[in-house]
Amino acid sequence: MALDHYVSQVHLRNFYSPVLGNKMHAIRKRDLLKFPCGSKDVCRIDDGSTNAYLTEERIIEEFLKGVEPRYNEAVSCLRRGEIDETTIYVIAGFAAYVATCSPAAMRVHSAPMRQVVEATSKILDAKGMFGPSPTGLGSRSFTELLESKAIQVNVDQKYPQAIGISNILKTASVFGNGLWDIIVNDHASHSPFFTSDFPVAVEHAEDPRVLNRIVPLTAELALRIIPQPETRGEVDLSFSKMRFRVVRPNHSEVCSLNQTIIRSAEELVFFRDDLPWIPDFVRKHARFRVQAHTEEIRTGDGYFVISSMQLREA
């Protein structure tokens, strides 16, 4: 049984504390427990990369061979502004993997599938495709049972993961052909960037069709990926549409970015420096998580399901 890390160890090591040596500081959101940990200790699941819905169950590991060994060099190139196809592929690939295979991603992506199954079931029920329910359930229709929550649809979270893995190059292409803000933190000595067990934090964009991703890379460096809707239908690994700029946020903007990183974290927040203000700052935002928001709109004899991701109190 393989012990697979859904956040690459090479990423987490960039947040190691010089005081702790080969460890970083962590806070667990549910109870605010603070503890030191190494990259091997966290963000791992037995056979997390194995997916029985795929013909090649561990095919995602082949993808990671082109990402993880090059990660540190890609971050260094990004810091120097030396951005080529390999740098873009590695960083976009890292973000695509977390957005596909982490527990937060699988949880969030299960919700739209559940909604689609429920909507489809209602359509089939209206066409008389289901027989009467057992008398123990009051002989109610399938739709009535669903709406009363007497029955519920459960989605195996490995299924959305399988779809995500199958489309991993498309996701990497969308991320890699976006607009990139390379965010240099000039306030890292007293306000370093955090990271987490879901280091592709969600940020609402000006365009309601897209969702920005905040990717912390080190305590001094982060990335804002602004996807472009027109790149969704193609796979362009030459990243011909990628554009970037370097931004230097003020202290207030750094705090806002860290707030987004903490709120997007699934369970764990990681940081380099044990500064006195950090526990209280994490506490203020620990109740939030990334949640799926779905809307079911009736359209004649069918349904239109709209899904998005939001940061909401859990």
Disulfide bonds with the S-S distance in Angstrom:
none
